[in-house]
Amino acid sequence: MSQNNIHTQFHRFVSPDEKAELLGQKGTVLWMYGLSGSGKSTIAAAVERTLHDLGRYVVILDGDNFRHGLNSDLGFSDKDREENVRRVAEVAKMFASQGAIVIVSVITPKKVFRSSARQIVGSGFQGIYIKASFETCAKRDPKGLYAKVESGEIKQFTGKDSGFEEPEFAELIVDTETTEVMESAAQVIELLSMAS
C-alpha cells in the first residue's frame, strides 16, 4: 500500500497535553540499556513499583517480553536488532503520547540504535545506561545465558560475538557494580523528576 493512502488521525484525538493534565504527569520514556544481566529489568521493576505507589501511571516495555511476542520473528543480526529497537521505540512513543511514564528495558547495543530510538520518541526520551562489565554480568548470569554462551549454545551474544558500544552521552549512568537496586531506582526517579 502506498504511503499516499495512509492518513493519520492524531489531530482528531485528545491531545497529549490534555492527557498529561488528567493524569498529573508528563508522558516520558526512560530508556534503560546495557548488557544482559546488568540489572535493567530489576531496576525497571523497582522504579515501576515506587512510582505506582506514588500514584503514577507506568508501563514497562521489557526486551524479553517483546522478543517473546511482537518481535518473535526477529533474530540477533544487526539488522534484526535495529528493527527490534525501532518497534520498541514506536510502541514507547505511543504510550508516552497517552501520558504514560514508559520504562524501556532493552540491551540496545549500538549507538546508532540508541540514536534512532531517541529520534523516534522525541523530546520525552531519557537515555539511561545501566553499566556493568561483561565479567560481572557473566558472574551474575540470572538467566543462565552466559553459561550457554560459554558452552557454545548461543551465538551473536552481546558483549562476546556481538559488540556493545559504550555511550558517549547518557542522561544518566547507573553503575550496578557499585550501586544497590533501590539506590539505582532512586537515581532514575530523580532523573524523571528533573525531566518533568
C-alpha positions as CSV (number, residue, x, y, z in Angstrom):
1,M,0.0,0.0,0.0
2,S,1.3,3.4,-0.9
3,Q,2.2,5.9,1.9
4,N,-0.1,8.3,-0.1
5,N,-3.1,6.2,1.0
6,I,-2.3,6.4,4.8
7,H,-3.9,9.3,6.6
8,T,-3.0,9.6,10.3
9,Q,-5.8,10.7,12.7
10,F,-3.8,12.2,15.6
11,H,-5.3,15.6,15.0
12,R,-8.8,14.3,15.9
13,F,-7.7,12.7,19.3
14,V,-7.5,14.1,22.8
15,S,-4.1,15.9,22.9
16,P,-1.1,14.7,24.9
17,D,-1.3,17.9,27.0
18,E,-4.9,17.2,27.9
19,K,-4.0,13.6,29.0
20,A,-1.0,14.9,30.9
21,E,-3.3,17.3,32.8
22,L,-5.8,14.5,33.5
23,L,-3.0,12.1,34.8
24,G,-1.0,14.8,36.6
25,Q,2.2,13.6,34.8
26,K,4.0,14.1,31.6
27,G,4.5,11.2,29.2
28,T,8.2,10.2,29.3
29,V,10.3,7.4,28.0
30,L,13.0,6.1,30.4
31,W,15.2,4.0,28.0
32,M,17.4,1.7,30.0
33,Y,20.1,-0.1,28.1
34,G,23.1,-2.3,28.9
35,L,24.4,-5.8,28.8
36,S,22.2,-8.8,29.6
37,G,22.4,-9.2,33.4
38,S,23.4,-5.6,34.1
39,G,20.2,-5.0,36.1
40,K,17.9,-3.3,33.6
41,S,14.8,-5.4,34.3
42,T,15.4,-5.4,38.1
43,I,15.8,-1.7,38.3
44,A,12.8,-1.2,35.9
45,A,10.6,-3.2,38.3
46,A,11.8,-1.3,41.3
47,V,11.1,2.1,39.6
48,E,7.7,0.9,38.4
49,R,6.7,-0.2,41.9
50,T,7.9,3.0,43.6
51,L,6.1,5.2,41.0
52,H,3.0,3.2,41.1
53,D,2.9,3.5,44.9
54,L,3.2,7.3,44.4
55,G,0.1,7.2,42.1
56,R,1.8,7.4,38.8
57,Y,0.8,5.5,35.6
58,V,3.8,3.5,34.5
59,V,4.3,0.9,31.7
60,I,7.3,-1.4,31.4
61,L,8.4,-2.5,27.9
62,D,10.9,-5.3,28.5
63,G,13.1,-6.7,25.8
64,D,12.5,-10.3,26.6
65,N,8.7,-9.8,26.6
66,F,8.9,-8.2,23.2
67,R,11.1,-11.0,21.8
68,H,8.5,-13.5,23.1
69,G,5.6,-11.7,21.4
70,L,5.6,-8.8,18.9
71,N,9.3,-9.3,18.0
72,S,9.3,-13.1,18.0
73,D,10.0,-13.0,14.2
74,L,13.4,-11.3,14.8
75,G,16.8,-12.8,15.2
76,F,20.0,-11.2,16.6
77,S,21.7,-9.9,13.5
78,D,22.4,-6.2,13.5
79,K,19.5,-5.7,11.1
80,D,17.1,-7.6,13.3
81,R,18.4,-5.8,16.4
82,E,17.9,-2.5,14.8
83,E,14.3,-3.5,13.9
84,N,13.7,-4.7,17.4
85,V,14.7,-1.3,18.8
86,R,12.6,0.5,16.2
87,R,9.5,-1.4,17.1
88,V,10.0,-0.9,20.8
89,A,10.6,2.8,20.3
90,E,7.4,3.2,18.3
91,V,5.4,1.5,21.0
92,A,7.1,3.5,23.7
93,K,6.3,6.7,21.8
94,M,2.6,5.7,21.6
95,F,2.3,5.0,25.3
96,A,4.2,8.3,26.2
97,S,1.8,10.2,23.9
98,Q,-1.0,8.8,26.1
99,G,0.6,10.3,29.2
100,A,2.3,7.1,30.5
101,I,5.7,7.0,32.1
102,V,7.3,4.3,29.9
103,I,10.3,2.3,31.2
104,V,12.1,0.5,28.4
105,S,14.5,-2.3,29.3
106,V,16.3,-3.3,26.1
107,I,20.0,-4.1,25.5
108,T,20.3,-1.6,22.6
109,P,24.0,-2.3,22.0
110,K,24.9,0.2,19.3
111,K,25.0,4.0,19.4
112,V,23.1,4.2,16.1
113,F,20.2,2.1,17.6
114,R,20.0,4.4,20.6
115,S,20.1,7.5,18.4
116,S,17.3,6.1,16.3
117,A,15.2,5.4,19.4
118,R,15.8,8.9,20.7
119,Q,14.8,10.3,17.3
120,I,11.6,8.2,17.1
121,V,10.5,9.0,20.7
122,G,11.4,12.7,20.5
123,S,11.7,15.2,23.4
124,G,10.4,12.8,26.1
125,F,13.4,10.4,25.7
126,Q,15.7,9.9,28.6
127,G,18.7,7.6,27.9
128,I,19.9,5.6,31.0
129,Y,22.9,3.4,30.7
130,I,22.8,0.5,33.2
131,K,26.5,-0.2,33.4
132,A,28.2,-3.4,34.4
133,S,31.1,-5.2,32.9
134,F,30.8,-8.4,30.8
135,E,32.6,-10.3,33.6
136,T,30.3,-9.1,36.3
137,C,27.2,-9.9,34.2
138,A,28.7,-13.4,33.5
139,K,29.1,-14.0,37.2
140,R,25.5,-12.9,37.9
141,D,24.1,-14.8,34.9
142,P,20.5,-14.6,36.2
143,K,19.0,-16.3,33.1
144,G,21.8,-18.8,32.6
145,L,22.7,-17.2,29.2
146,Y,26.4,-16.7,29.9
147,A,26.8,-20.4,30.7
148,K,25.2,-21.2,27.3
149,V,27.5,-18.7,25.6
150,E,30.5,-20.4,27.2
151,S,29.4,-23.8,26.1
152,G,28.7,-22.5,22.5
153,E,24.9,-22.9,22.6
154,I,24.3,-19.2,22.0
155,K,25.9,-17.2,19.2
156,Q,25.8,-13.5,18.4
157,F,25.7,-12.7,22.1
158,T,26.1,-9.1,23.1
159,G,29.4,-8.3,24.6
160,K,31.0,-11.5,23.2
161,D,30.3,-12.3,19.5
162,S,28.3,-9.1,19.0
163,G,29.7,-5.9,20.4
164,F,28.3,-3.4,22.8
165,E,29.2,0.3,22.3
166,E,29.7,2.4,25.5
167,P,27.7,5.7,25.2
168,E,29.4,9.0,24.7
169,F,26.4,10.6,26.3
170,A,23.5,9.5,28.5
171,E,21.1,11.5,30.7
172,L,22.1,9.0,33.5
173,I,24.6,6.3,34.0
174,V,23.8,3.8,36.8
175,D,26.8,1.6,37.7
176,T,25.3,-1.5,39.2
177,E,28.7,-2.8,40.3
178,T,28.7,-0.2,43.0
179,T,25.0,0.7,43.4
180,E,22.3,-1.4,45.0
181,V,18.9,-1.8,43.4
182,M,16.9,0.7,45.4
183,E,19.6,3.3,45.1
184,S,19.7,2.8,41.4
185,A,15.9,3.1,41.2
186,A,16.1,6.4,43.2
187,Q,18.6,7.8,40.7
188,V,16.2,7.0,37.9
189,I,13.3,8.6,39.7
190,E,15.4,11.7,40.4
191,L,16.1,12.0,36.7
192,L,12.4,11.7,36.0
193,S,11.6,14.5,38.4
194,M,14.2,16.7,36.8
195,A,12.9,15.9,33.3
196,S,9.2,16.6,34.2
